[in-house]
Amino acid sequence: MTALFALATSLLWGLADFGGGLLTRRTPALTVVVVSQTIAVPLLGAIVVATGGWSEAGPRLWFACAAGLVGPVAVLSFYKALALGPMGVVSPLATLSVAVPVGVGLFLGERPGLVQVAGIAVSVTGVVLAGGPHLRRAPVQRRTILLTLVAALGFGTVFALITEASTTVPGLFLSLFVQRVTSAVTGGTALLVAVRRGAPALPQGGLAPSSLPALAFVGLADVAANGTYAIAAQHGPVTVAAVLASLYPVVTALAARGILRERLQRVQAAGAGLALVGTLLLAAA
């Protein structure tokens, strides 16, 4: 069950990342985040009512609220990074989010083993190589790398929080509902402030008809991925779930290569690959 749900997480996150990255290239990133995050709210609310999830309400929901506050920042940073840089670099770098549980463990007194130290070293090297080449063609902008690292930190925090927010399946639906409501309110407030300051909420000419189903897919796939990851982590070793779930950049990169025909410099591809290998080492340690 752990492997099945974790691999489903990779597929869902990979496709959601690809769709979100495409949408932000023609629609303001904050609008994409708010709309996609809000779309899942009514469906999750109906599931909570149908499963009796309200009975699971308790202090753990504060973890879900915190995840709802951090989530929009992480997703917004990630979508902006995807809009600015190659998906084949941005998506693997975002898997550094797995380092967050390692950092929490260190804070609580754990000491890294040789595999974890190797994972950290390989990951840092990957970040430098993926963002460093400025000699030929268009480099990956430093802003893109910074946004991706912010997104990775946010994603790692959300994963840790949403896992702590529930211990049962009905409780998981309730925590996801609370997380999405908090995200919708937080993102909606930020969008309102941005519009009042003169930022456009919609692209010129308005949303294309094809954008609405794409936004719905991104929002539903993202919330489903959070759910499948939590189930995978609750029903088996977290390390196994994390390793398998962290394969989602492969899905994004394959989609970008197959649909967008992205081509990377060799050093960039090597850096992205090293970042992914380092992430797997951190998760497997």
C-alpha positions as CSV (number, residue, x, y, z in Angstrom):
1,M,0.0,0.0,0.0
2,T,2.8,2.4,0.8
3,A,4.5,1.9,-2.6
4,L,1.2,2.2,-4.5
5,F,0.1,5.5,-2.8
6,A,3.6,7.0,-2.9
7,L,4.0,6.3,-6.7
8,A,0.5,7.7,-7.2
9,T,1.8,10.8,-5.4
10,S,4.7,11.1,-7.8
11,L,2.4,10.9,-10.8
12,L,-0.1,13.4,-9.4
13,W,2.5,16.0,-8.3
14,G,4.4,15.6,-11.5
15,L,1.4,16.3,-13.7
16,A,0.2,19.1,-11.4
17,D,3.6,20.8,-11.5
18,F,3.7,20.6,-15.3
19,G,0.2,22.0,-15.6
20,G,0.8,24.8,-13.1
21,G,4.0,25.8,-14.8
22,L,2.3,26.0,-18.2
23,L,-0.6,28.1,-16.8
24,T,1.7,30.6,-15.1
25,R,3.4,31.4,-18.4
26,R,0.2,33.1,-19.5
27,T,-1.8,33.8,-16.3
28,P,-0.5,35.6,-13.2
29,A,1.0,33.0,-10.8
30,L,-1.0,34.2,-7.8
31,T,-4.3,33.8,-9.7
32,V,-3.3,30.3,-10.7
33,V,-2.5,29.5,-7.0
34,V,-5.8,31.0,-5.6
35,V,-8.1,29.5,-8.2
36,S,-6.5,26.0,-8.2
37,Q,-6.4,25.9,-4.4
38,T,-10.0,27.0,-4.1
39,I,-11.5,24.6,-6.6
40,A,-10.9,21.6,-4.3
41,V,-12.7,23.2,-1.3
42,P,-16.3,22.2,-2.2
43,L,-15.3,18.7,-3.1
44,L,-13.3,18.2,0.1
45,G,-16.2,19.7,2.1
46,A,-18.6,17.2,0.7
47,I,-16.2,14.3,1.4
48,V,-15.8,15.4,5.0
49,V,-19.6,15.5,5.5
50,A,-20.0,12.1,3.8
51,T,-17.2,10.4,5.8
52,G,-18.1,12.0,9.2
53,G,-14.7,13.7,9.3
54,W,-16.0,16.5,11.5
55,S,-15.9,14.0,14.4
56,E,-12.1,14.1,14.1
57,A,-11.8,17.8,14.9
58,G,-9.2,18.5,17.5
59,P,-6.0,20.3,18.3
60,R,-4.2,18.5,15.5
61,L,-6.1,20.8,13.0
62,W,-3.7,23.6,13.9
63,F,-1.1,21.7,11.9
64,A,-3.5,21.8,8.9
65,C,-4.0,25.6,9.4
66,A,-0.2,26.1,9.5
67,A,0.1,24.0,6.3
68,G,-2.6,26.2,4.7
69,L,-0.5,29.3,5.5
70,V,2.8,28.0,4.2
71,G,1.3,26.2,1.2
72,P,0.4,29.2,-1.0
73,V,3.8,30.7,-0.5
74,A,5.5,27.5,-1.6
75,V,3.3,26.9,-4.6
76,L,3.5,30.6,-5.7
77,S,7.3,30.5,-5.5
78,F,7.4,27.2,-7.4
79,Y,5.0,28.3,-10.2
80,K,7.0,31.5,-10.6
81,A,10.2,29.5,-10.8
82,L,8.6,27.1,-13.4
83,A,7.5,30.1,-15.5
84,L,11.0,31.6,-15.4
85,G,13.2,28.6,-15.8
86,P,13.4,25.2,-17.4
87,M,11.1,22.6,-15.8
88,G,13.8,20.0,-16.1
89,V,15.9,22.0,-13.6
90,V,13.3,23.6,-11.4
91,S,11.3,20.5,-10.6
92,P,14.3,18.3,-9.5
93,L,15.7,21.1,-7.3
94,A,12.3,21.4,-5.6
95,T,12.7,17.8,-4.3
96,L,15.2,19.2,-1.8
97,S,12.1,19.6,0.3
98,V,13.0,16.1,1.7
99,A,15.8,17.8,3.6
100,V,13.3,19.4,5.9
101,P,12.6,16.3,7.9
102,V,16.4,15.7,8.1
103,G,16.8,19.3,9.6
104,V,14.0,18.6,12.1
105,G,15.7,15.5,13.2
106,L,19.0,17.3,13.7
107,F,17.3,19.9,15.8
108,L,15.8,17.2,17.9
109,G,19.2,15.7,18.6
110,E,19.7,13.2,15.7
111,R,23.1,13.0,14.1
112,P,23.5,12.4,10.3
113,G,25.1,9.2,9.1
114,L,27.5,8.9,6.2
115,V,24.7,8.5,3.7
116,Q,23.0,11.7,4.9
117,V,26.2,13.7,4.8
118,A,26.8,12.4,1.2
119,G,23.2,13.4,0.3
120,I,23.7,16.9,1.6
121,A,27.0,17.3,-0.3
122,V,25.5,15.9,-3.5
123,S,22.4,18.1,-3.3
124,V,24.4,21.3,-2.7
125,T,26.7,20.5,-5.7
126,G,23.6,19.9,-7.8
127,V,22.2,23.3,-6.8
128,V,25.4,25.0,-7.8
129,L,25.7,23.3,-11.1
130,A,22.1,23.7,-12.0
131,G,22.1,27.5,-11.3
132,G,25.7,28.3,-12.1
133,P,26.4,28.1,-15.9
134,H,26.5,31.5,-17.4
135,L,28.9,31.0,-20.2
136,R,26.7,29.7,-23.1
137,R,23.2,30.2,-24.1
138,A,20.6,31.4,-21.5
139,P,21.5,30.6,-17.9
140,V,19.1,29.6,-15.2
141,Q,18.5,32.9,-13.4
142,R,19.5,33.2,-9.8
143,R,16.0,34.4,-9.0
144,T,14.7,31.1,-10.4
145,I,17.0,29.1,-8.1
146,L,16.1,31.2,-5.1
147,L,12.3,30.8,-5.7
148,T,12.8,27.1,-6.2
149,L,14.6,26.8,-2.9
150,V,11.9,28.8,-1.1
151,A,9.3,26.5,-2.6
152,A,11.3,23.4,-1.5
153,L,11.5,24.7,2.1
154,G,7.7,25.4,2.0
155,F,6.8,22.0,0.5
156,G,8.9,20.2,3.1
157,T,7.2,22.1,5.9
158,V,3.7,21.4,4.4
159,F,4.5,17.7,4.1
160,A,5.6,17.5,7.7
161,L,2.6,19.5,9.0
162,I,-0.1,17.7,7.0
163,T,1.2,14.3,8.2
164,E,0.9,15.4,11.8
165,A,-2.6,16.9,11.3
166,S,-4.4,13.5,11.2
167,T,-4.0,9.8,12.1
168,T,-7.2,8.5,10.4
169,V,-8.6,8.6,6.8
170,P,-11.6,10.8,7.9
171,G,-9.3,13.0,9.8
172,L,-7.1,13.3,6.8
173,F,-10.0,14.6,4.7
174,L,-10.8,17.1,7.4
175,S,-7.2,18.3,7.6
176,L,-7.0,18.6,3.9
177,F,-10.2,20.6,3.9
178,V,-9.0,22.9,6.6
179,Q,-5.7,23.3,4.8
180,R,-7.3,24.3,1.6
181,V,-9.8,26.7,3.2
182,T,-6.9,28.4,4.9
183,S,-4.9,28.5,1.7
184,A,-7.9,29.9,-0.2
185,V,-8.4,32.7,2.3
186,T,-4.6,33.5,2.5
187,G,-4.1,33.5,-1.2
188,G,-7.4,35.4,-1.9
189,T,-6.3,38.1,0.5
190,A,-2.9,38.4,-1.1
191,L,-4.6,38.5,-4.6
192,L,-6.9,41.3,-3.5
193,V,-4.0,43.3,-2.1
194,A,-2.1,42.8,-5.3
195,V,-5.0,43.9,-7.5
196,R,-5.5,47.0,-5.4
197,R,-1.9,47.9,-5.9
198,G,-2.4,47.6,-9.7
199,A,-1.3,44.1,-10.5
200,P,-3.4,42.3,-13.1
201,A,-5.5,39.4,-11.8
202,L,-6.2,38.0,-15.3
203,P,-4.1,37.9,-18.5
204,Q,-5.0,40.3,-21.3
205,G,-8.2,39.1,-23.0
206,G,-9.2,37.1,-19.9
207,L,-8.8,33.4,-19.2
208,A,-8.9,31.1,-22.2
209,P,-11.7,28.5,-22.1
210,S,-9.1,25.8,-21.8
211,S,-7.6,27.4,-18.7
212,L,-10.6,26.5,-16.4
213,P,-10.3,22.7,-16.8
214,A,-6.6,23.0,-16.5
215,L,-6.8,24.9,-13.3
216,A,-9.3,22.4,-11.9
217,F,-7.0,19.5,-12.8
218,V,-4.0,21.2,-11.1
219,G,-5.9,22.0,-7.9
220,L,-7.5,18.5,-7.6
221,A,-4.3,16.7,-8.5
222,D,-2.3,18.7,-5.9
223,V,-4.8,18.0,-3.1
224,A,-5.0,14.3,-4.1
225,A,-1.2,14.1,-4.0
226,N,-1.1,15.5,-0.5
227,G,-3.7,12.9,0.5
228,T,-1.9,9.9,-1.1
229,Y,1.4,11.0,0.4
230,A,-0.1,11.2,3.9
231,I,-1.7,7.8,3.5
232,A,1.6,6.3,2.3
233,A,3.5,7.8,5.2
234,Q,0.9,6.5,7.7
235,H,0.8,2.9,6.4
236,G,4.5,2.2,6.0
237,P,8.1,3.5,6.5
238,V,8.3,7.2,5.9
239,T,11.6,6.8,4.1
240,V,10.1,4.5,1.5
241,A,7.2,6.8,1.0
242,A,9.4,9.8,0.7
243,V,11.8,8.2,-1.8
244,L,9.0,7.0,-4.1
245,A,7.0,10.2,-3.8
246,S,10.2,12.2,-4.6
247,L,10.2,10.7,-8.1
248,Y,7.6,13.2,-9.3
249,P,10.2,15.4,-11.1
250,V,10.7,12.6,-13.5
251,V,7.1,12.9,-14.6
252,T,7.4,16.7,-14.9
253,A,10.7,16.5,-16.8
254,L,9.3,13.8,-19.2
255,A,6.2,15.9,-19.8
256,A,8.4,19.0,-20.5
257,R,10.7,17.1,-22.8
258,G,7.8,15.4,-24.7
259,I,5.4,18.3,-25.0
260,L,7.6,21.5,-24.7
261,R,10.7,19.9,-26.3
262,E,13.0,21.4,-23.6
263,R,16.7,21.0,-24.0
264,L,19.1,21.6,-21.2
265,Q,22.9,22.3,-21.2
266,R,24.7,19.2,-20.0
267,V,26.0,20.8,-16.9
268,Q,22.4,21.9,-16.0
269,A,21.1,18.5,-16.6
270,A,23.9,17.0,-14.5
271,G,23.2,19.5,-11.7
272,A,19.5,18.7,-11.7
273,G,20.3,15.0,-11.7
274,L,22.7,15.4,-8.8
275,A,20.1,17.3,-6.8
276,L,17.6,14.4,-7.3
277,V,20.2,11.8,-6.4
278,G,21.1,13.8,-3.2
279,T,17.4,14.0,-2.3
280,L,17.1,10.3,-2.7
281,L,20.1,9.7,-0.4
282,L,18.6,12.0,2.2
283,A,15.3,10.3,2.1
284,A,16.8,6.8,2.1
285,A,19.2,7.4,5.0
